[in-house]
Amino acid sequence: MKKTTIAFAVLFVLAATFCSFTIYEKNKIKQTDGDRVSFRIKGTGSKGIFVTIGIGYQPGSGACCSGVSENSTVSFTAEVGDVVYDGKTRRIITKVYKELEGTTINLADYY
């Protein structure tokens, strides 16, 4: 009887571990082909808003936060499929795509 109980307990733990891993992998949002893109982000200008920028596969993940003052332009590099988000509000500014290479995102258009 003890051997059967132990066997079921071990089987249950293994099944639970497998299910947790499967759910974790299924919920991962990042889908990228590994390409990296370089782009610039320009501040809000006369609106005078300092914005913290995060880059990752979803808001709150990845690299956070680099500040962009109102009159500056900052260079960033990210993987295709990542998102650029406001580090304070976690609002998505844009998704990173291949055509973003070499362009400048003007934060005045978003704030």
Residue pairs with C-beta under 8 A, 6 or more apart in sequence:
28 57
29 57
29 58
30 57
30 58
30 81
30 82
31 81
32 57
32 79
32 80
32 81
32 82
33 80
33 81
34 79
34 80
35 79
35 80
35 98
36 77
36 78
36 79
36 80
37 77
37 78
37 79
37 80
37 96
37 97
37 98
37 100
37 101
38 75
38 76
38 77
38 101
38 102
39 75
39 76
39 77
39 78
39 96
39 100
39 101
39 102
39 103
39 104
39 105
40 73
40 74
40 75
40 76
40 103
40 104
40 105
41 53
41 68
41 73
41 74
41 76
41 84
41 104
41 105
41 107
42 68
42 72
42 73
42 104
42 105
42 106
42 107
42 108
43 49
43 50
43 51
43 68
43 69
43 70
43 71
43 72
43 73
43 107
43 108
44 51
44 70
44 107
44 108
44 111
45 70
45 71
45 108
46 70
46 108
47 70
47 108
47 111
48 70
49 70
49 107
49 111
50 67
50 68
50 69
50 70
51 67
51 68
51 86
51 87
51 107
51 111
52 64
52 65
52 66
52 67
52 68
52 86
52 87
52 88
53 64
53 65
53 66
53 67
53 68
53 74
53 76
53 84
53 85
53 86
53 87
53 93
54 60
54 62
54 63
54 64
54 65
54 66
54 84
54 85
54 86
54 87
54 90
55 62
55 63
55 64
55 76
55 78
55 82
55 83
55 84
55 85
55 96
56 62
56 63
56 64
56 82
56 83
56 85
57 81
57 82
57 83
58 83
59 83
59 85
59 90
59 91
59 92
60 85
60 90
62 82
64 87
65 87
65 88
66 74
66 76
68 74
68 107
73 104
76 84
78 84
78 96
79 96
80 96
80 97
80 98
81 95
81 96
82 95
82 96
83 92
83 93
83 94
83 95
83 96
84 92
84 93
84 94
84 95
84 96
84 105
85 91
85 92
85 93
86 93
93 105
93 107
93 110
94 100
94 105
